[in-house]
Amino acid sequence: ISLFFFSSRRRHTRCREVSWARRCVQETGKLHYQYVGQKGDKCLLKGAVSVCNPTDMNATCTHISQSMWGIYNKVLGDHLMKIMSEHAVEMKPIEKILGCTIEQALKKVKTAKDFDATFTAPVFGYSSVRNYYRKASSVLNLENIKIPTLILYTLDDPIVNENVIPYDECSGNKNIIIATHPCGGHMGFYEGLRPTSWIAIPPMGYFSAIEKWISKTHQINHLSLIHI
């Protein structure tokens, strides 16, 4: 999940004006990093928060293949297979790229990595699934982030484990803060006897701090969130 903090004084054509404190926008982590990182000094956003995002796709894929007996890898693969099966008719045009029918290609898939190797990589022109993961890894863009960015992880995340948290890549960028918490799982962050999630508290607190900082240096009418 990625949240974006946007000053409406420089409105983007695809931005809907909403109350920033009440709404959040979800986007895949790698898109968030790539947008913010690739834009650099020209980024329209005033701040960003990233939660439990895998920055190194190859390392993350290796981890989910080995952790929890590979259960998550298989479950995700089954889910992707189901979606592809349900839309097999609409996906007919990609059979020329695959060199076989959708049904035949699906027989090769057992895990999420199998799906990417069979469908995602060839359809989008990548030479291999590892090449696709390498180029899709947002870790390549972290050093170029020029806006205040909070990156939040939990140390018991079964998908993005501690070994793939980009400490080294972020250590030289003064715009990035990496925060970790001992527990919370992957996008869970539940606590209490009647479990409630506190996942929104750190991002909203961070955005509140950015708002106060901006108000001291700029005059803005109101704040919004942008959907890339």
C-alpha positions as CSV (number, residue, x, y, z in Angstrom):
1,I,0.0,0.0,0.0
2,S,1.2,3.5,-0.7
3,L,-0.3,6.8,0.4
4,F,0.4,10.1,-1.3
5,F,0.3,13.6,0.1
6,F,-0.6,16.3,-2.5
7,S,-0.8,20.1,-2.4
8,S,-3.9,21.1,-4.4
9,R,-2.2,24.4,-5.3
10,R,-0.6,22.3,-8.1
11,R,-3.5,20.1,-9.0
12,H,-3.0,17.1,-11.2
13,T,-5.7,16.5,-13.9
14,R,-6.4,13.0,-12.4
15,C,-6.7,14.2,-8.8
16,R,-10.1,14.2,-7.1
17,E,-10.4,16.7,-4.3
18,V,-11.2,14.8,-1.1
19,S,-10.5,15.3,2.6
20,W,-7.0,14.0,3.0
21,A,-7.6,13.0,6.6
22,R,-10.6,10.8,5.7
23,R,-9.4,9.1,2.5
24,C,-6.4,7.1,1.4
25,V,-5.4,5.9,-2.0
26,Q,-3.9,2.4,-2.4
27,E,-1.4,1.6,-5.1
28,T,1.2,-1.0,-5.6
29,G,4.4,-0.2,-3.8
30,K,6.6,-0.4,-6.8
31,L,4.5,2.1,-8.7
32,H,4.7,4.5,-5.8
33,Y,8.5,4.2,-5.6
34,Q,9.0,4.4,-9.3
35,Y,6.8,7.5,-9.7
36,V,8.3,9.4,-6.8
37,G,11.9,8.2,-7.6
38,Q,11.8,8.8,-11.3
39,K,10.2,12.2,-11.0
40,G,12.8,13.3,-8.5
41,D,12.8,17.1,-8.0
42,K,9.8,17.4,-10.4
43,C,7.5,15.2,-8.3
44,L,4.2,17.0,-7.6
45,L,3.7,15.1,-4.4
46,K,4.6,16.7,-1.1
47,G,5.1,13.5,0.9
48,A,4.5,9.8,0.7
49,V,4.1,6.7,3.0
50,S,4.8,3.2,1.9
51,V,3.7,0.2,4.0
52,C,5.0,-3.3,3.7
53,N,6.1,-2.9,0.1
54,P,8.5,-5.4,-1.5
55,T,11.3,-3.4,-3.0
56,D,13.4,-6.3,-4.3
57,M,11.1,-8.6,-6.3
58,N,13.6,-11.4,-6.8
59,A,14.5,-11.5,-3.1
60,T,10.8,-11.3,-2.1
61,C,9.9,-14.1,-4.5
62,T,12.6,-16.3,-3.1
63,H,11.4,-15.6,0.4
64,I,7.7,-16.4,-0.2
65,S,8.8,-19.6,-2.0
66,Q,10.6,-20.8,1.1
67,S,8.7,-19.4,4.0
68,M,5.5,-21.0,5.4
69,W,6.3,-24.1,3.2
70,G,5.6,-22.0,0.1
71,I,1.9,-21.8,1.0
72,Y,1.5,-18.1,0.2
73,N,3.3,-18.6,-3.1
74,K,0.9,-21.4,-4.1
75,V,-2.3,-19.6,-2.9
76,L,-1.3,-16.5,-4.8
77,G,-0.6,-18.6,-7.9
78,D,-4.0,-20.3,-7.6
79,H,-5.7,-16.9,-7.3
80,L,-4.0,-15.6,-10.4
81,M,-4.8,-18.8,-12.3
82,K,-8.5,-18.3,-11.4
83,I,-8.5,-14.8,-12.6
84,M,-6.9,-15.8,-15.9
85,S,-9.3,-18.7,-16.4
86,E,-12.3,-16.4,-15.8
87,H,-11.0,-14.0,-18.5
88,A,-9.6,-16.6,-20.9
89,V,-11.8,-15.3,-23.8
90,E,-10.7,-11.7,-23.3
91,M,-7.1,-12.8,-23.1
92,K,-7.2,-14.7,-26.4
93,P,-5.0,-12.2,-28.2
94,I,-1.9,-13.0,-26.0
95,E,-1.9,-16.6,-27.2
96,K,0.2,-15.4,-30.2
97,I,2.9,-14.3,-27.7
98,L,2.6,-17.3,-25.5
99,G,2.7,-19.7,-28.4
100,C,-0.1,-21.8,-27.0
101,T,-3.6,-21.5,-25.7
102,I,-4.5,-19.9,-22.4
103,E,-5.6,-23.3,-21.1
104,Q,-2.3,-25.0,-22.1
105,A,-0.3,-22.2,-20.5
106,L,-2.3,-22.5,-17.3
107,K,-1.2,-26.1,-16.9
108,K,2.4,-24.8,-16.4
109,V,1.4,-22.7,-13.4
110,K,1.5,-23.8,-9.8
111,T,2.9,-20.7,-8.0
112,A,2.9,-16.9,-8.4
113,K,6.4,-17.1,-9.9
114,D,5.2,-19.7,-12.4
115,F,2.4,-17.3,-13.4
116,D,4.8,-14.4,-14.0
117,A,7.2,-16.7,-15.9
118,T,4.4,-18.0,-18.1
119,F,2.3,-14.9,-18.6
120,T,3.6,-11.6,-17.2
121,A,7.2,-11.7,-18.4
122,P,6.6,-12.8,-22.0
123,V,3.5,-10.7,-22.5
124,F,5.3,-7.5,-21.4
125,G,8.4,-8.3,-23.4
126,Y,10.8,-9.4,-20.7
127,S,13.4,-12.1,-21.5
128,S,12.8,-14.0,-18.3
129,V,10.9,-13.8,-15.0
130,R,14.1,-12.8,-13.2
131,N,14.7,-10.0,-15.7
132,Y,11.1,-8.8,-15.1
133,Y,11.5,-8.9,-11.4
134,R,14.8,-7.0,-11.6
135,K,13.4,-4.2,-13.7
136,A,10.2,-4.1,-11.6
137,S,12.1,-3.8,-8.4
138,S,11.5,-0.3,-6.9
139,V,14.7,-0.5,-4.9
140,L,16.4,1.0,-8.0
141,N,14.5,4.3,-7.5
142,L,14.9,4.9,-3.8
143,E,18.1,7.0,-3.9
144,N,16.4,9.5,-6.2
145,I,13.4,10.2,-3.9
146,K,13.3,14.0,-3.2
147,I,10.2,14.3,-1.0
148,P,9.6,13.3,2.6
149,T,8.9,9.6,2.6
150,L,8.1,7.2,5.4
151,I,8.6,3.5,4.7
152,L,6.9,1.2,7.3
153,Y,7.6,-2.5,7.8
154,T,6.8,-5.1,10.4
155,L,9.5,-7.6,11.4
156,D,7.1,-10.6,11.4
157,D,5.8,-9.9,7.8
158,P,5.6,-13.4,6.1
159,I,6.0,-11.8,2.7
160,V,8.4,-8.9,3.1
161,N,10.8,-10.2,5.7
162,E,13.5,-8.3,7.5
163,N,16.2,-9.4,5.1
164,V,14.7,-7.5,2.1
165,I,14.1,-4.2,4.0
166,P,16.2,-1.7,2.0
167,Y,18.2,-0.2,4.9
168,D,21.4,0.3,2.9
169,E,19.7,1.8,-0.1
170,C,17.9,4.3,2.1
171,S,20.7,5.1,4.5
172,G,22.1,7.8,2.2
173,N,18.8,9.5,1.4
174,K,17.9,12.2,4.0
175,N,14.3,12.3,2.6
176,I,13.5,8.7,3.7
177,I,12.6,7.4,7.1
178,I,12.4,3.6,7.6
179,A,10.3,2.6,10.6
180,T,9.8,-1.0,11.7
181,H,7.6,-2.6,14.3
182,P,8.1,-6.1,15.9
183,C,4.6,-7.3,14.9
184,G,1.8,-6.6,12.6
185,G,2.1,-9.2,9.8
186,H,1.6,-8.2,6.2
187,M,-0.8,-5.2,6.2
188,G,-2.5,-6.4,9.4
189,F,-1.4,-4.2,12.3
190,Y,-4.1,-5.5,14.6
191,E,-4.1,-5.1,18.4
192,G,-6.4,-5.4,21.4
193,L,-8.8,-8.0,22.8
194,R,-11.2,-6.9,20.1
195,P,-8.7,-6.5,17.3
196,T,-8.6,-3.2,15.6
197,S,-6.0,-2.2,13.0
198,W,-3.7,0.8,13.7
199,I,-2.3,0.8,10.1
200,A,-3.7,4.3,9.4
201,I,-2.1,5.9,12.5
202,P,1.5,6.3,11.4
203,P,0.7,7.6,7.9
204,M,-1.8,10.1,9.2
205,G,0.6,11.2,11.9
206,Y,3.4,11.6,9.3
207,F,1.1,13.6,6.9
208,S,0.0,15.8,9.8
209,A,3.7,16.6,10.5
210,I,4.3,17.4,6.8
211,E,1.2,19.6,6.7
212,K,2.5,21.6,9.7
213,W,5.9,21.9,8.0
214,I,4.4,23.1,4.7
215,S,2.1,25.6,6.4
216,K,5.2,27.3,7.8
217,T,6.9,27.6,4.4
218,H,4.0,27.8,1.9
219,Q,0.5,29.1,1.7
220,I,-1.8,26.3,0.6
221,N,-5.6,26.2,0.4
222,H,-6.2,22.6,1.3
223,L,-4.6,19.2,0.9
224,S,-5.6,16.2,-1.2
225,L,-4.4,12.7,-2.0
226,I,-3.5,11.8,-5.6
227,H,-4.2,8.5,-7.4
228,I,-1.5,7.7,-9.8
